[in-house]
Amino acid sequence: MNKNIVIMYAGDDWEKEIPITNEGTRLAIQDWMRRAERANIGLYRASVKWYDLEKNIFTKGWTFSDGTWRKVQSEISADLIYDKVLSKYDYSLLDFKLKIAQKTRLFNDPLFRATFNSKLSQYAMFGEFMPLTRIANNKNELELAISQNKTDKIVIKPLYGSGGFGIFIGEISNAFSGEYTYPVLVQEFITSEKGIPGFSPKDEVSDIRLVYQGGKMAYALSRIAAAGSLFTNLHQGATGKMIPKEKIPECMKEMIKVINNKISVFPNAQYSLDFIFDNDGRPYFIEMNTCPGIDLVTFLGDEKTKQENFETISELLK
């Protein structure tokens, strides 16, 4: 292989026979590893725990070839590290990641992830486009924030995370039915039952996700909640479909421009922007993901889109 890319994650799955608990993510990374092999690129997965800062190598890792996952027990030297470490570690690992970045190209930039990954930071920067949001550091503050809410339903979410895990969406009377890890964001509920204007074929609870690389949109897709659900996350039973660029509603475009201009201080960042529409067709920015998953585009995209998505990372080797 000419050059190596290491997908870096948190945790330690070395004792498992097969890595990656989520099957969709595992199949998507297997697809990437096949593409890497065809491009004569070494693609590996390795825990941040296995990185030796002094030697600038990973002491071990995983790879996939000939239909099988195998453990690589020799040192792996990375020409590019693709940071897929969970966002909740952005601050605790920031100093370590900055030291890694001095030795090897680390994508996305650690400062980019630390700046934009917190949902609270996103609200501070883009709140003009988002549902009204309050922060609660404990149960008393949560009760106060809920009492100030003017909608029948409410959204309570952790500062970090994806997949819809740890999020409450529902009637205010049920808001204390679950346990929360504080601090949490308490967000106004936007009634969104009509789908995406000009695209959704029928009334539905759905959102639109735009994925960007270097300030340019790579692809767009819609996530559609299961019947009776308010969650548009695939991990919560939603489905998805790709959206042609020409079908992106015009009413979003000025909002998107302002958001992207603020992010442009990091010119080579990869991220996704999620939006919903109220029943009058008004768009709301919901959140940003500085580490968008590759499972959705792998299962929904055509071959051209999937190959281009892989190349957004592999071309960073040049």
Buried (B, 14 or more C-beta within 10 A) or exposed (E): EEBBBBBBBBEEBBEEEEBBEEEBBBEBBBBBBBBBBEBEBBBBBBBBEBBEEEEBBBBBBBBBEEEEBEEBEEBBEBBBBBBBBBBBBBEEBBEBBBBBBEBBBBBBBBBBBBBBBBBBBBBEBBEEBBBBBBBBEEEEBBBEBBEEBEBEBBBBBBBBBBEBEBBBBBEBEEBBEEEBEEBBBBBBBBBBEBBBBEBBEEEBBBBBBBBBBBBEBBBBBBBBBEEEBBBBBBBBBBBBBBBEEEBBBEEBEEBBEEBBEEBEEBEBBBBBBBBBBBEEEEBBBBBBBBBBBBBBBBBBBEEEBBBBBBBBBBEBBE
